[in-house]
């Protein structure tokens, strides 16, 4: 998950200083005493030297050949808690630079430059267990080894992740991967959710507002996103789900505008075909975009649990949006034919949403909105033109509209043309 051009320039700088990972590690060993007094606005040469060494080692683990990656990772692990004390430097740079009190800086161009490079380098360094997944090493095992070596890293990394989201820094997708893939696993995500709740309760940060502002930002810049940011956004939404769904952040997320933020992101995918028209369905970019759409739809569907929020989603045009997802429905069919277990499909998620809405259709506010959207879908030809008609989505749609329109006809006999001819009380 590389950063933009300025990080590439930084890599050129570090390559001028070292010819091997042994040289970078040797300088770190000579430089293993942390600064006693540190001003982030005026970083000493010692800090720049340490960061340069760490950056070189990080680059080797991500971009070197197979042997170079293995040798560098083995050296990093050996020198994490002793020798070069990489772990101490990582903690120092996070606490004193990445999480520096805003009242203390950085106030100078040099300090801002240091902050930028620390965020870029450390996010990639902490992803080293994922960088070797193509080799024989087990990512989960390597991540556990890292967490045992530095037990403070999960909370520190989570706080950096929030800071990066708040700053809208270019490394947001990389830090999302660090938190979601490395710092927590299935049995520890409860600790992540608890920490987010504590941060929000402290009053220092409005966590759900940070989430929503980030969703709005990435929606605006959707056209600039590639595969790595699609993956990062998918992981970001997984973290939002873990920390917000069925917990203390559930209501604040919704009250701060969670439904519109998620809906607008899905709408950008589905109704702006030009953004993906040059991306073939069988490409990795489109695959990542489709998985991201599925993740976003799952998150939105999870929040549609009461009439108030269902009404808000219907007002935004949720039903109409479902019928505009033809390309993604077609992609579901492609995945289904190629993969034995292709995971959740968009049609399945939309079907679940319809089944949830159907439960609340007795509420006049829901029924009125459903009928309004249904009329538009039928009159505009969206329903008749939907091909393919994925199951169970299509069956859920027909039973939903039958219940809403008050007809007892068998859904299979109620054709789109019959509904268009106004024969069933719409």
N, C-alpha and C positions, 0 to 999 in steps of 0.2 A: 504494500500500500504506500507507494511513493508520494512525496509531496511535490509541489510545483518547482519551477526552474531554480529558485534561490537555493533549494536544498541540493539540487544537482551541482550548483556552483560550490556549495560547501563540501560536497564529496570530492570535487576536483582539488579543493584546498587541502583536504586531509590526505589525499593520495600523493601530494607533493612531499609530505612529511614521512611517510612510511612505505616500505616495500613488502612488509609481511606482518601478520598478526603478532608475531613474536616481538617485533620492534615497538608496536603500539602498546603491548602489554608491559614491556620493559620500562617504557616511559611512565606508564601508570604506576608501576611499583616504586619508581624513584619519586613519584609525585603523590604518594598515598596518604599524606597528612592533609586533612581538611583545613581550610582557612579558619583562623580564630575569629577574626572580625571580617564581616562581609557586607558590602554595599552593592545591591543588585544593579544600581545605576552606574557603578564604576567597577566592573568585575576585574579581578587581578588576572595576570597572565597564567597563574597556576590553574585557575578554573577553566580558562580557554584551552590550556594544554590537556587537561583531563577530559574535557568534552570532545576535543579533537581525537584523542585516543579511543574513546568510547564510540564515537561516530565511525571511525575506521573499522573497528571490530564489528559493529552493527552492519555496516555495508558488506563485509566479508560473509557474515552469516546469511544475509538475504540474497546477495548477488554473486557470490563466489561460486566456483565449481563444487562438485559434490565433496571432494576431499577437503577443500578449503573450508566449506561450511562445517563439516564435522570436526575438523581440527580446531577451528576458531571457537565453536560452541563448547567443545571439551575444555579449552583453555579458559573461556569465560566462566564456566561452571566451577572450575578449579580455583579461580581467583575471585569468586563472588564474595566470599566471607573472609578470605585471608589473602595473603600475597598482595595483589593490586587493590583489594578491597573495593571491587566494582559496586557491590551492593551498598556500601556506605556512601559512595559518590552519587549513586542514583537517588538515595534517600535525601542527601544534602541538596542536590539540584532540584528535586521536587519541592522540598519544604522551603528552600530559600529563593528559588527562582519561579518555578511553575505555580506555586501557591503563595508567593510573596504577598504580604499585606499591601493592598493597593495604595494605602497612605504612604508606603515607603518606596514606591517606585514600581517599575523602572521609569525614570524621568528623562533619560538620555537616549539618543539613537543607539549607542552601544549596548545599553541595558535592554532596550526593546529587541535588538538583534539577538542578544543572548537568550531572551525568553523564547523567541521564535525558534531558534535552533534547538534549545532544550526540549521544547514540545515535540519537534520533529524527530530528533534523535532518540529520545527516551521511549516514545511510542513504538518505534520500530525495534528498539532493543528489547523491550518487554514482550514483543511478539515473536521472539526467537524460537519458542517451542513450536509455533505454527509454521515458522519458516522451514523447518526440517521435516514437515509431514510427508514430503516426497521420498524421504529416506526411510530407514528402518525404525527410527525412534517413534515412540508413541506420544502424541501431542499431549494427551491428558496426563500421562506420567511425568513428562517434562514440566508441565505447568504446575503439578503438585510439588515437584522438587523445588521449583522457583519459589512457590509460596511458603514452603517450609524454611527455605534459606532466608527469606525476608517476610515474616508474618505481617508486617505493617503495610506491605504493598497493596493488598486489595482495597483497603480504605483510602490510602493515599492516591491510588490510581483512580478510584471512583470520584474523589474530590477534584482531581485534575480534569477528569471527564466533564464534570459539571462546569468547571471554570472555562474549559475549551468551548463548550456549548454556549455559555454566556457570552464569550468573546467572539463567537462565530469564527473561530480560528480554522484554518485550512486543514488541520489534523483531526477534526471532529470524527471522521469516519475511522481513522486509525485507532484513536482512543476508545471508540465504541467497540472495536474488535478486541482491544486489550482487556477491557472490562468483561465483555461477554464471553470471550473464548479462553482467556488465560487466568484472570483473577478469581473467577467463581466457576463452580460446576453445579450440577443438578442439586446436590445436597446442601449447597452453601448460598444459593440465590436468595433464600429467606433472609440471610444476613445483609445482603445487598438491599432488599426491599426495606428492612428495618432501618438501615442507615439513611436511606432516602427520606423515610418518614421523620427520623430524628432531625435531619438537616432542615427539612421543611418546617418542623415544629419549633425549631430554634429561632425562627424569624429572620435569620441572616440571608437566606435565599428562598425565593418562591420557586420550588422545584418544578411544579406543573406549568407555571408560566414560562420557565426556561424551555421545557419540552415543547410547548405549543409554539413559542417564538421560533424555535429551530425548525419545526415542521413547516411553518409559514415561509421561512427563509429558503429551505431546500425546494419547496414547491415553486417559488419564484425563479430559482436557478436550475430547474429540472433539466433544461436543455444542455447545461454544461456538465452534466454528470456522466461518468463512464462506469465500467463494470465494478471497479473498486469502491466507488461511492455508493452504487446500488447495494452492494454487499454491506457496506457500513451502515446505510440507512435501514436495511433489513434488521441488522443487529441492534441498532438504536431503538427501533420499534419493539423488538423483543424485550429490551430493557425497560421501556415504557410500560409494556404490558405487565411484566413481572412486578414492577414497583407501584403500579397504579390500580391494577384490576383487583377487585375484592379486597381492598385495603383502605387505610386512611386517606390516601391520595386520590381515591376514586372520584369522590364528589368535587374536590377542587379542580381536578383535570377537566371534568365536564363543565363546571361553572366558569372556568377560564376560557372556554371555547374549544374544547377537545373535539367535539363532533364536527363542527365546520372545518377545523384544521385537517382532520383525517379525510373528510369528504373531498376537500379541495385537492389534496394530494392524489386521491384515486381519480378524481375528475381530470387532473392533468395527464395522467397515464392514458385514460380511456378516450377522452374527447379531443386530445391534441395529437392526431396521428402523424403530423409532420415531424414531431420530435423523434419518432421511432420508425418513420417510413423507410429510411435507408438502412434499417437494421433487419437483416433476414431473420425469420422465425427460428432457424436452427443455429443462430449465433450465440456465443456466450453472453454478450451484452443483452440480447433480448431475453435469454433464459433468466438472467439476474433481474431484469425489469419485471418479468412475469412473477417470479418468486416474491419480489418486493411488493407487487400489487396484491398477491395472495396474503402476505403478512399484514399489509395495511387493511385489507378487507376483513381479515380475522379480528384485528384489533378493534375496528369500527363495530363489527357485529357483536363483540363482547360487551360493548357499552350500550347496546340497544336493549335495555332491560326494563324500562318503564315507559308509560305513555308519553311523558314529557320529552324524552330524548328521541323516541321513535318519531314523534310529531316533528321535531326539529329536523331529523334526517329526511323525512318525507317532504317537508317544505323546501329543503335544499335540492330535491330531485333525485333521491336515492333510487326509486324504481326505474325512472327514465335512464339513469346511468347504467343500470344493470343491462338494459336492452341495447346499449351502445358498445358493449364489450365483446363484439363479435370476433375480433381478431384473437383475443385472449381465450375465448371459448374454443376456437379452432386450435389454438396452441395446446390447450388441455387434451384435445383428441390426439395430437401428435405425440405428446408426452406419454399418454396412455398406451399408444401403440408401440412405443419404443422401450418403455420402462415397465417392468413387472410390478414394482411398487413405486409409483410416481408421486406418492404423498397426496396432500390435499389439493383439490382443484378449485378454481374460482367458482365454477358452477355449483359445487357443493356448498361453498360458503354463502353464496347468494341464496341458495335453497334454504339454508338454516335461518338466514335473515327473514325470508318470507314466512317461514313457519313461526318465527317469533312474532312477527307483525300480525299473523293470523290469530294468535292467541288474544291479542288486544283489539281485534277488529270490532268488538262489541262497543268500544268507546266511540261516541259520535265524532270526537276530534280526529281519531285515527281513520275511521271509515270515510269521513268527508275527504280527507287528504288522499287516501288510497284511491277513491273514485276519481278524483281530479287527475291524479297521475295516470290512472288506468285509461281514462278517456283520451289523454294526450298520446299515450303509447299506441292505442288502437287507431285513433284518427290519423296519426302521422305515419302509420305504416310500419313503425318500429317492430311491432309484434309479428306482423305477417312476414316481414323481411328477415327476421332473425334466423340465420342458418350458420352453423348447426344449432339445433335446439337441445342443449345438453340436459341430461337427466342426472339427478332428480330435480334440477332447477325448473324445467318446463312443467312437470307435474305439480310442483309446489305452487307455481304461478297460476295454473288453471284452477286448482282447488281454492287458492286464496281469492281469486277474483270471483269464483262462484259463491263463496261464502259472503263476500262483500256485496255482490249484486243481488243476493237473496234468491238465487235459482237453485233448484234441486237437480238440474240436468247432470247427466254423467259427463265429467270434464272432457273425456275423449270425443264426445259428440258435439261439444261446443266449439266450433271452428272459429279462427280469427275473423273470417268473413262474416259469420253470423253475429259476432259481437260488434263488428263495424256497422252492420245493418241495424243496430240498436234493438235487437230482438230480446235482450235479456235484462232490461231494466237499468241500463247504465245511464 
